[in-house]
Amino acid sequence: MLKDFIEKFNLKNLKVIVACSWWADSIFLVTELLKFLDKKNLIVCHFNHNLRLDESQRDEQFVQEFCLKNWLAFELGEANIKEISKNEKTWIEETSRNERYKFLNKMKDKHKAKYILTAHHLDDRIETFFLNLVRWTKIKWLISIEEQNWDLLRPLLWLTKAEILEKLQKEKIDFVEDSTNQDSSFLRNNLRLNMLPLFEKINPSYKNNIWDLINYFSDLKAFIDEILAKIFREDYFEIQDFLALPSFLQKEFIRFIYEKSNRWTIGLTEGNIAEIIKFINWKGNYTEKEIKKLKMKKINGKVFIK
């Protein structure tokens, strides 16, 4: 399957960034990539969140030593996640993710790499689906983790955590575990430890069913986006085309242009969408407005997105 993924995205001769924590899933990704790709094209990047004191240093050392031993390029980043989370009033998990991807994108630019590869697997995808069902309800987040998101690739989505652990054990590959994975005060851990096991009791095959449902939503979003792309012209759209859309597609169009502008729709609320639609409907000309990082300028029946 990984070989097929490499061929699909033509990774054989491309330089790529590989996110590695030295936990089971990421070390599995690195060791599997080494079977198919030239090591000179792999840039292994480790981000220290400084959340687990000695463990954070241990993980950093493990990854660095592995890269030295295998003659792999290694990059290290770090941030004080707790302090940033407190200052920005964001969840620890959200802050961690934001800071980690800032670092990975910086390394991508530095090394002129084509893609960033992460080790998200099927269990991650299912957990994220349920988390986003609680936090955000736009179709984008019901799809949750996708195989490709712009320059971000996830080669392991077809594998469960249990399958990854089995393969590591079979090949006698060492890895470390994150002790905070057992801390249910973190929202994702609480879901994994206390809630998802209840689904498994109801139906042991629930993961396959959620996988099918996510893929259904993915096809639905692709269908909707194909319709919406016809009225979005690179950086603007005609107001009359927008107003001709049914109410549901108007809301989806806001999601569509917001995603085009910001790559994500995290934080885009129903209130934000209503405010944007109100601005589009307003009769004023040569007016500008920024709503939730979406910059718009209205000129002669057109809305330009900056």
LOZARO-764018 format. One record per residue (C-alpha): y, x, z; residue number from 1. Coordinates in Angstrom, 3 decimals. Layout:
BEGIN
R  Y  X  Z  NUM
...
//
This chain:
BEGIN
R  0.000  0.000  0.000  1
R  2.454  2.824  0.831  2
R  1.627  4.490  -2.474  3
R  2.496  1.225  -4.263  4
R  5.761  1.027  -2.321  5
R  6.669  4.593  -3.334  6
R  5.990  3.769  -6.985  7
R  7.924  0.480  -6.782  8
R  11.101  2.232  -5.621  9
R  10.452  5.442  -7.564  10
R  10.667  7.573  -4.406  11
R  8.543  10.440  -5.720  12
R  11.464  12.663  -6.721  13
R  14.234  11.195  -4.581  14
R  15.782  12.575  -1.423  15
R  15.451  10.063  1.438  16
R  16.508  9.729  5.071  17
R  13.638  8.869  7.435  18
R  14.541  7.410  10.847  19
R  12.172  8.793  13.477  20
R  12.003  8.109  17.224  21
R  8.536  9.682  17.733  22
R  7.182  6.333  18.839  23
R  4.001  5.122  17.152  24
R  5.519  3.325  14.160  25
R  8.023  6.011  13.145  26
R  5.695  8.988  13.523  27
R  3.134  7.038  11.501  28
R  5.737  6.540  8.748  29
R  6.636  10.248  8.648  30
R  3.022  11.447  8.573  31
R  2.105  8.938  5.863  32
R  5.104  9.885  3.706  33
R  4.050  13.526  3.898  34
R  0.836  12.550  2.083  35
R  2.763  11.336  -0.960  36
R  6.209  12.970  -1.054  37
R  7.496  16.516  -1.272  38
R  8.683  17.489  2.214  39
R  11.845  19.046  0.791  40
R  12.974  15.519  -0.082  41
R  12.507  14.159  3.462  42
R  15.388  14.345  5.945  43
R  14.021  13.325  9.361  44
R  16.780  11.836  11.529  45
R  16.534  11.135  15.247  46
R  19.163  9.171  17.183  47
R  19.372  9.607  20.960  48
R  20.685  6.413  22.583  49
R  20.848  8.067  26.026  50
R  19.360  4.979  27.639  51
R  16.244  6.456  29.226  52
R  17.390  9.722  30.848  53
R  14.502  12.234  30.698  54
R  12.549  10.178  28.165  55
R  15.417  10.326  25.680  56
R  15.419  14.117  25.878  57
R  11.621  14.184  25.604  58
R  11.661  12.129  22.397  59
R  14.384  14.303  20.914  60
R  12.391  17.457  21.670  61
R  9.156  16.028  20.218  62
R  10.776  15.129  16.898  63
R  12.595  18.437  16.633  64
R  9.441  20.459  17.344  65
R  7.430  18.414  14.848  66
R  10.024  19.083  12.139  67
R  10.131  22.812  12.889  68
R  6.338  23.007  12.799  69
R  6.168  21.175  9.461  70
R  9.234  22.775  7.835  71
R  11.072  19.458  7.648  72
R  14.847  19.055  7.599  73
R  15.985  17.594  10.927  74
R  19.212  15.861  11.943  75
R  20.158  14.684  15.428  76
R  22.700  12.075  16.471  77
R  23.558  10.520  19.831  78
R  25.865  8.065  21.583  79
R  26.479  6.644  25.036  80
R  25.205  3.169  24.208  81
R  25.814  1.630  27.647  82
R  29.468  2.667  27.636  83
R  30.047  1.465  24.066  84
R  28.260  -1.824  24.798  85
R  30.439  -2.384  27.864  86
R  33.665  -1.562  26.033  87
R  32.861  -3.673  22.962  88
R  31.243  -6.504  24.985  89
R  28.109  -6.475  22.804  90
R  24.402  -6.605  23.648  91
R  22.723  -3.274  24.306  92
R  20.283  -3.949  21.442  93
R  23.104  -4.796  19.018  94
R  25.134  -1.753  20.029  95
R  22.095  0.510  19.677  96
R  21.422  -0.780  16.222  97
R  25.040  -0.468  15.075  98
R  25.452  3.098  16.323  99
R  22.052  4.179  14.961  100
R  22.839  2.910  11.472  101
R  26.277  4.500  11.519  102
R  24.522  7.814  12.106  103
R  21.837  7.207  9.456  104
R  24.432  6.259  6.838  105
R  26.458  9.337  7.704  106
R  23.355  11.498  7.152  107
R  22.635  9.712  3.883  108
R  26.085  10.646  2.611  109
R  25.817  14.210  3.946  110
R  22.514  14.900  2.170  111
R  23.294  12.772  -0.902  112
R  20.106  10.812  -0.264  113
R  19.194  7.687  -2.218  114
R  17.658  5.580  0.567  115
R  17.197  5.247  4.311  116
R  13.610  4.500  5.367  117
R  12.758  2.863  8.684  118
R  9.397  2.099  10.293  119
R  9.802  -1.624  10.937  120
R  6.445  -3.395  10.812  121
R  5.178  -6.986  10.757  122
R  5.501  -7.468  14.534  123
R  9.155  -6.356  14.335  124
R  9.769  -8.840  11.554  125
R  8.291  -11.731  13.527  126
R  10.171  -10.808  16.715  127
R  13.439  -10.607  14.791  128
R  12.773  -13.978  13.150  129
R  12.517  -15.665  16.556  130
R  15.483  -13.748  17.999  131
R  17.686  -14.795  15.098  132
R  16.434  -18.363  15.316  133
R  17.990  -18.404  18.793  134
R  21.134  -16.382  17.993  135
R  22.009  -17.124  14.338  136
R  20.765  -19.926  12.109  137
R  21.900  -18.920  8.627  138
R  19.095  -18.554  6.090  139
R  19.826  -14.828  5.807  140
R  18.656  -14.300  9.380  141
R  15.623  -16.560  9.103  142
R  14.428  -14.029  6.536  143
R  15.145  -11.418  9.213  144
R  13.920  -7.945  8.241  145
R  13.583  -7.540  4.468  146
R  11.685  -4.936  2.450  147
R  14.981  -3.825  0.908  148
R  18.502  -4.354  2.127  149
R  20.896  -2.455  -0.129  150
R  19.954  1.220  0.376  151
R  17.717  0.503  3.383  152
R  13.950  0.388  2.744  153
R  11.141  -0.685  5.083  154
R  7.751  0.469  3.759  155
R  5.549  -0.788  6.633  156
R  6.299  -4.518  6.842  157
R  2.757  -5.397  5.814  158
R  1.231  -3.620  8.855  159
R  0.940  -4.913  12.425  160
R  1.583  -2.680  15.426  161
R  -2.123  -2.898  16.284  162
R  -3.076  -1.624  12.817  163
R  -0.622  1.279  13.128  164
R  -2.026  2.266  16.541  165
R  -5.562  2.084  15.170  166
R  -4.698  4.393  12.265  167
R  -2.952  6.904  14.553  168
R  -5.933  6.973  16.890  169
R  -8.332  7.447  13.989  170
R  -6.333  10.411  12.651  171
R  -5.710  11.774  16.188  172
R  -1.925  11.821  15.771  173
R  0.109  12.145  18.970  174
R  3.067  9.895  19.721  175
R  5.076  8.776  22.750  176
R  5.844  5.322  24.121  177
R  9.172  3.932  25.256  178
R  8.843  2.865  28.899  179
R  11.688  0.369  28.459  180
R  9.400  -1.639  26.151  181
R  7.981  -3.136  29.359  182
R  11.406  -4.085  30.715  183
R  11.727  -7.835  30.141  184
R  15.443  -7.783  30.981  185
R  15.934  -6.802  27.322  186
R  15.912  -9.921  25.153  187
R  13.493  -8.575  22.529  188
R  11.074  -7.323  25.177  189
R  11.176  -10.669  26.978  190
R  10.260  -12.378  23.726  191
R  7.448  -9.929  22.970  192
R  5.978  -9.824  26.469  193
R  6.374  -13.415  27.642  194
R  6.905  -15.781  24.738  195
R  5.037  -14.636  21.637  196
R  1.696  -14.363  23.488  197
R  1.939  -18.143  23.974  198
R  2.036  -18.610  20.190  199
R  -1.070  -16.447  19.907  200
R  -2.870  -18.669  22.400  201
R  -2.015  -21.734  20.327  202
R  -2.972  -20.078  17.043  203
R  -4.376  -16.518  16.822  204
R  -3.300  -16.440  13.152  205
R  0.318  -17.384  13.843  206
R  1.611  -14.017  12.542  207
R  0.241  -14.718  9.074  208
R  1.823  -18.176  9.126  209
R  5.233  -16.796  10.165  210
R  4.923  -14.147  7.442  211
R  4.377  -16.914  4.866  212
R  7.312  -18.910  6.257  213
R  9.661  -15.907  6.107  214
R  8.636  -15.259  2.512  215
R  9.305  -18.929  1.730  216
R  12.830  -18.620  3.141  217
R  13.272  -15.400  1.153  218
R  12.410  -17.189  -2.093  219
R  14.751  -20.037  -1.152  220
R  17.638  -17.646  -0.476  221
R  17.028  -15.854  -3.790  222
R  17.166  -19.218  -5.588  223
R  20.421  -20.197  -3.835  224
R  21.999  -16.796  -4.452  225
R  21.168  -17.000  -8.158  226
R  23.170  -20.243  -8.356  227
R  26.092  -18.859  -6.327  228
R  26.254  -15.590  -8.266  229
R  27.265  -17.554  -11.357  230
R  30.631  -18.505  -9.861  231
R  31.421  -15.186  -8.159  232
R  33.048  -12.747  -10.586  233
R  32.816  -9.277  -9.070  234
R  35.695  -9.680  -6.606  235
R  37.000  -13.246  -7.020  236
R  36.030  -16.850  -7.645  237
R  37.758  -19.915  -9.098  238
R  38.716  -22.467  -6.431  239
R  37.760  -25.357  -8.725  240
R  34.236  -23.924  -9.094  241
R  33.926  -23.679  -5.314  242
R  35.157  -27.245  -4.752  243
R  32.614  -28.546  -7.273  244
R  29.764  -27.328  -5.050  245
R  28.022  -29.695  -2.609  246
R  28.990  -29.157  1.045  247
R  25.788  -27.241  1.829  248
R  26.294  -24.821  -1.063  249
R  29.945  -24.331  -0.095  250
R  28.760  -23.073  3.291  251
R  26.111  -20.925  1.645  252
R  28.739  -19.540  -0.721  253
R  30.801  -18.347  2.249  254
R  27.679  -16.662  3.599  255
R  27.101  -15.175  0.127  256
R  30.591  -13.648  -0.289  257
R  30.676  -12.524  3.339  258
R  27.387  -10.700  2.816  259
R  28.726  -9.150  -0.400  260
R  31.798  -7.916  1.440  261
R  30.222  -6.759  4.720  262
R  26.523  -6.272  3.858  263
R  25.606  -8.444  6.846  264
R  26.371  -11.918  8.180  265
R  25.994  -11.035  11.849  266
R  28.612  -12.883  13.873  267
R  29.567  -15.293  11.080  268
R  29.745  -18.639  12.898  269
R  30.046  -22.247  11.765  270
R  33.620  -22.116  13.083  271
R  34.389  -19.085  10.891  272
R  32.915  -20.808  7.850  273
R  34.955  -23.966  8.488  274
R  38.123  -21.875  8.829  275
R  37.430  -20.043  5.543  276
R  36.791  -23.318  3.714  277
R  40.038  -24.706  5.142  278
R  41.927  -21.691  3.760  279
R  40.339  -22.171  0.314  280
R  41.314  -25.861  0.311  281
R  44.880  -25.181  1.462  282
R  47.393  -25.686  -1.374  283
R  49.420  -22.546  -0.667  284
R  49.591  -19.849  -3.372  285
R  49.986  -16.078  -3.019  286
R  48.660  -16.249  0.519  287
R  46.381  -13.816  2.338  288
R  44.071  -14.264  5.276  289
R  41.416  -12.263  7.108  290
R  38.710  -14.134  8.992  291
R  35.943  -12.243  10.741  292
R  36.326  -9.120  8.530  293
R  36.493  -11.189  5.338  294
R  39.797  -10.416  3.588  295
R  40.955  -13.045  1.077  296
R  43.969  -13.410  -1.200  297
R  44.737  -16.620  -3.100  298
R  46.465  -16.289  -6.491  299
R  46.856  -19.045  -9.101  300
R  43.654  -20.955  -8.396  301
R  41.584  -17.889  -7.623  302
R  40.489  -16.342  -4.336  303
R  40.105  -12.561  -4.383  304
R  37.811  -10.875  -1.883  305
R  38.858  -7.446  -0.658  306
//
